[in-house]
Structures are given as C-alpha cells and as structure tokens.
Amino acid sequence: MRILLLIIFLLIVNCKMNKVVDNHGVHYLDKKQQNLTVNKSNKNDIILLLGPPSTKSKFDNDLWIYIERKKTRTTILKLGKKKIYVYNVLLLEIDNKGLLATKKLFNINDMNKIKFVTDETEVSYSKRSFVYDFLSSMRQKINDPLGVRAKKRKKIKSQQ
C-alpha cells in the first residue's frame, strides 16, 4: 500500500500544472502592428519592429504576410491534444516607394467565418484525347522509324 501511495505522490509532484505554450511566428503581433502607421511607416520600420516576413508576394505592390500562432495542450480528459488559441495573420501591402499602403489583421475568429466553396470541377477527358493520339503516334515512329512495315503491309494487300 505504501508503494502505491509513493508512486501516486511522485506522479502528482512531477506533473506540471503550468500551461505549456508552443509559439510560432511573431510574438504579440496584434500589439506590435498598432505601432505601424499607413503612409508613414516604411520597409525598414516594419523589419525593425516585426522582423522579416513569413511570406512575401510580388504583384503590383509588395505583400508581406506575418503569422502568429500559439498552441497549448488541452485537459487530461482529451488526452493532451493540442489546441490553437491564438492565430493572427497580418497582411501588409507596401507600395513601390517602400511605404506601408494598407494593413489588415485577421484573428482566429475572422478565419472561422471564411466559407469555402464546395463545388467540384468536372474533369472531361476521353481515351482518345490529344495526348493519347500524340503518344500513340510517337510509339509508332519509335517502333517503325522509316515506315518500312507500313509499306510492306500495303504491298502485301495490293498483291492479294
């Protein structure tokens, strides 16, 4: 009985009651983005404040994307499954002069509102498509590059 109580005591003492938080991306993105002002902050200010972006895209203007994600383990009843409780995405559009043109912050509640289209695209193709015809003609040329077999067939048919 004492051994069982000792084991239970050791398990309870070794269990942490603190939440373990797994961070990814820029910490406190929602607070840091408030220091950026449209048409005043430039690329250098952004990099100083937030660091390099998670993703860049180049269209008419530069689009820089910053991500913040925090995960923690859930209760013992759910077997310690990880749960996302903070997910922020900051979109910064930078004009050709290097100034901040627009900024948009999306949080986890905004992302849950996004509806995805469930329509599916029909694929219509047949066995005798262009690719099939092209590859079969290539196969014929590889098997008979000079067309000798075809000439022999025509000759045999004409003799009959």
Buried (B, 14 or more C-beta within 10 A) or exposed (E): EEEEEEEEEEEEEEEEEEEEEEEEBBEEBEEBBEEBEEEEBBBEBBEEEBEEBBEEEEEEBBBBEBBBBBBBBEEEEEEEEEEEEBBBBBBBBBBEEEBBBEBEBBBBEEEEEEEEEEEEEEEEEEEEEEEEEEEEEEEEEEEEEEEEEEEEEEEEEEEE
